[in-house]
């Protein structure tokens, strides 16, 4: 199971909102929906989020067994 719980913590610690991701960085609102519902995103999107947040993938997502 995919969980984006680390993403929300990382965003909060940096003062970045979903509004900012959409309007400043051009992240698609559908992608935000997928993130909120722990659905799949592309590796390209993961890379974008890591660049925006200046972090590694483990600060965005983890996989539960």
PyMOL commands that set and color helices and strands:
alter all, ss='L'
color gray80, all
select helices_A, chain A and resi 5-14+18-23+29-36+43-53+57-59
alter helices_A, ss='H'
color red, helices_A
select strands_A, chain A and resi 2-3+62-63
alter strands_A, ss='S'
color yellow, strands_A
deselect
rebuild
show_as cartoon
